[in-house]
Amino acid sequence: VPIKVEAARMSAMVALDKVVWPKLLKGYDPYEGLRVFPGEDGFALTRIVSGELADGRKIRWEFCTVSKVVGWKITEMTVYTDRGIAELLREQMAGLYKSMNAKPGDDLSGRAAGR
Protein backbone atom coordinates (compact mmCIF):
# COMPACT_ATOMS: atom_id res chain seq x y z
CA VAL A 1 0.00 0.00 0.00
CA PRO A 2 1.55 3.34 -1.00
CA ILE A 3 2.10 6.10 1.56
CA LYS A 4 0.71 9.57 0.75
CA VAL A 5 2.98 12.45 1.82
CA GLU A 6 2.06 16.14 2.02
CA ALA A 7 4.33 18.46 0.01
CA ALA A 8 5.19 20.51 3.13
CA ARG A 9 6.31 17.36 4.95
CA MET A 10 8.47 16.40 1.97
CA SER A 11 10.25 19.76 2.13
CA ALA A 12 11.03 19.19 5.80
CA MET A 13 12.40 15.72 5.00
CA VAL A 14 15.02 17.20 2.64
CA ALA A 15 16.92 18.44 5.73
CA LEU A 16 17.51 14.80 6.65
CA ASP A 17 20.01 14.46 3.79
CA LYS A 18 22.57 16.91 5.10
CA VAL A 19 22.10 16.74 8.84
CA VAL A 20 20.27 13.72 10.22
CA TRP A 21 21.17 10.78 7.95
CA PRO A 22 24.94 11.32 8.32
CA LYS A 23 24.55 11.39 12.13
CA LEU A 24 22.32 8.30 12.13
CA LEU A 25 24.06 6.13 9.49
CA LYS A 26 27.83 5.67 9.27
CA GLY A 27 28.84 5.59 5.58
CA TYR A 28 25.68 7.37 4.33
CA ASP A 29 25.90 8.63 0.73
CA PRO A 30 23.15 11.12 -0.24
CA TYR A 31 23.46 10.28 -3.94
CA GLU A 32 23.32 6.47 -3.71
CA GLY A 33 20.75 5.16 -6.14
CA LEU A 34 19.37 8.65 -6.78
CA ARG A 35 17.54 8.77 -10.10
CA VAL A 36 14.88 11.20 -11.32
CA PHE A 37 12.42 10.34 -14.10
CA PRO A 38 10.48 13.35 -15.48
CA GLY A 39 6.92 12.94 -16.70
CA GLU A 40 4.18 15.06 -18.24
CA ASP A 41 2.59 16.14 -14.94
CA GLY A 42 5.33 15.38 -12.43
CA PHE A 43 8.27 13.11 -11.77
CA ALA A 44 9.37 9.91 -10.09
CA LEU A 45 12.46 9.66 -7.91
CA THR A 46 14.27 6.56 -6.65
CA ARG A 47 16.64 6.56 -3.70
CA ILE A 48 18.65 4.23 -1.52
CA VAL A 49 19.42 5.17 2.07
CA SER A 50 22.05 2.88 3.49
CA GLY A 51 24.73 2.75 6.13
CA GLU A 52 25.53 1.31 9.53
CA LEU A 53 23.53 2.12 12.66
CA ALA A 54 25.28 2.80 15.97
CA ASP A 55 24.52 -0.78 17.10
CA GLY A 56 26.36 -2.19 14.04
CA ARG A 57 23.29 -3.20 12.01
CA LYS A 58 23.61 -2.48 8.31
CA ILE A 59 20.57 -0.84 6.70
CA ARG A 60 19.57 -0.63 3.04
CA TRP A 61 16.29 1.24 2.46
CA GLU A 62 15.13 1.54 -1.13
CA PHE A 63 12.17 3.68 -2.04
CA CYS A 64 10.45 5.45 -4.91
CA THR A 65 8.38 8.60 -4.81
CA VAL A 66 5.92 9.63 -7.51
CA SER A 67 5.14 13.34 -7.41
CA LYS A 68 2.45 15.37 -9.15
CA VAL A 69 3.45 18.94 -10.04
CA VAL A 70 1.03 21.81 -10.70
CA GLY A 71 2.27 25.35 -11.34
CA TRP A 72 5.87 24.42 -10.43
CA LYS A 73 4.77 23.11 -7.02
CA ILE A 74 4.61 19.52 -5.78
CA THR A 75 0.94 19.03 -4.97
CA GLU A 76 0.89 15.31 -4.28
CA MET A 77 3.50 12.69 -3.45
CA THR A 78 3.15 8.94 -3.09
CA VAL A 79 5.97 6.87 -1.56
CA TYR A 80 6.52 3.19 -2.33
CA THR A 81 8.80 1.52 0.22
CA ASP A 82 9.34 -1.24 2.76
CA ARG A 83 7.34 -0.05 5.78
CA GLY A 84 9.31 -2.28 8.16
CA ILE A 85 12.61 -0.58 7.38
CA ALA A 86 10.92 2.82 7.37
CA GLU A 87 9.58 2.16 10.90
CA LEU A 88 12.98 0.95 12.13
CA LEU A 89 14.61 4.13 10.81
CA ARG A 90 11.86 6.28 12.35
CA GLU A 91 12.56 4.67 15.73
CA GLN A 92 16.31 5.13 15.35
CA MET A 93 15.79 8.76 14.33
CA ALA A 94 13.58 9.40 17.38
CA GLY A 95 16.39 8.02 19.57
CA LEU A 96 18.93 10.27 17.84
CA TYR A 97 16.80 13.36 18.42
CA LYS A 98 16.28 12.38 22.07
CA SER A 99 20.05 11.86 22.59
CA MET A 100 20.59 15.36 21.21
CA ASN A 101 17.83 16.85 23.40
CA ALA A 102 15.98 17.87 20.23
CA LYS A 103 12.74 17.18 18.43
CA PRO A 104 11.98 16.62 14.72
CA GLY A 105 12.19 19.92 12.88
CA ASP A 106 14.95 21.32 15.12
CA ASP A 107 18.15 22.45 13.41
CA LEU A 108 20.70 19.74 14.25
CA SER A 109 23.57 21.08 12.13
CA GLY A 110 25.52 22.46 15.09
CA ARG A 111 24.87 19.59 17.49
CA ALA A 112 27.01 16.52 18.12
CA ALA A 113 25.38 13.14 17.76
CA GLY A 114 25.24 10.93 20.81
CA ARG A 115 27.09 8.07 19.07
C-alpha positions in Angstrom: 0.0 0.0 0.0 1.5 3.3 -1.0 2.1 6.1 1.6 0.7 9.6 0.7 3.0 12.4 1.8 2.1 16.1 2.0 4.3 18.5 0.0 5.2 20.5 3.1 6.3 17.4 5.0 8.5 16.4 2.0 10.2 19.8 2.1 11.0 19.2 5.8 12.4 15.7 5.0 15.0 17.2 2.6 16.9 18.4 5.7 17.5 14.8 6.6 20.0 14.5 3.8 22.6 16.9 5.1 22.1 16.7 8.8 20.3 13.7 10.2 21.2 10.8 7.9 24.9 11.3 8.3 24.5 11.4 12.1 22.3 8.3 12.1 24.1 6.1 9.5 27.8 5.7 9.3 28.8 5.6 5.6 25.7 7.4 4.3 25.9 8.6 0.7 23.2 11.1 -0.2 23.5 10.3 -3.9 23.3 6.5 -3.7 20.7 5.2 -6.1 19.4 8.7 -6.8 17.5 8.8 -10.1 14.9 11.2 -11.3 12.4 10.3 -14.1 10.5 13.4 -15.5 6.9 12.9 -16.7 4.2 15.1 -18.2 2.6 16.1 -14.9 5.3 15.4 -12.4 8.3 13.1 -11.8 9.4 9.9 -10.1 12.5 9.7 -7.9 14.3 6.6 -6.7 16.6 6.6 -3.7 18.6 4.2 -1.5 19.4 5.2 2.1 22.1 2.9 3.5 24.7 2.7 6.1 25.5 1.3 9.5 23.5 2.1 12.7 25.3 2.8 16.0 24.5 -0.8 17.1 26.4 -2.2 14.0 23.3 -3.2 12.0 23.6 -2.5 8.3 20.6 -0.8 6.7 19.6 -0.6 3.0 16.3 1.2 2.5 15.1 1.5 -1.1 12.2 3.7 -2.0 10.4 5.4 -4.9 8.4 8.6 -4.8 5.9 9.6 -7.5 5.1 13.3 -7.4 2.5 15.4 -9.1 3.4 18.9 -10.0 1.0 21.8 -10.7 2.3 25.3 -11.3 5.9 24.4 -10.4 4.8 23.1 -7.0 4.6 19.5 -5.8 0.9 19.0 -5.0 0.9 15.3 -4.3 3.5 12.7 -3.5 3.1 8.9 -3.1 6.0 6.9 -1.6 6.5 3.2 -2.3 8.8 1.5 0.2 9.3 -1.2 2.8 7.3 -0.1 5.8 9.3 -2.3 8.2 12.6 -0.6 7.4 10.9 2.8 7.4 9.6 2.2 10.9 13.0 0.9 12.1 14.6 4.1 10.8 11.9 6.3 12.4 12.6 4.7 15.7 16.3 5.1 15.4 15.8 8.8 14.3 13.6 9.4 17.4 16.4 8.0 19.6 18.9 10.3 17.8 16.8 13.4 18.4 16.3 12.4 22.1 20.0 11.9 22.6 20.6 15.4 21.2 17.8 16.9 23.4 16.0 17.9 20.2 12.7 17.2 18.4 12.0 16.6 14.7 12.2 19.9 12.9 15.0 21.3 15.1 18.2 22.5 13.4 20.7 19.7 14.2 23.6 21.1 12.1 25.5 22.5 15.1 24.9 19.6 17.5 27.0 16.5 18.1 25.4 13.1 17.8 25.2 10.9 20.8 27.1 8.1 19.1 
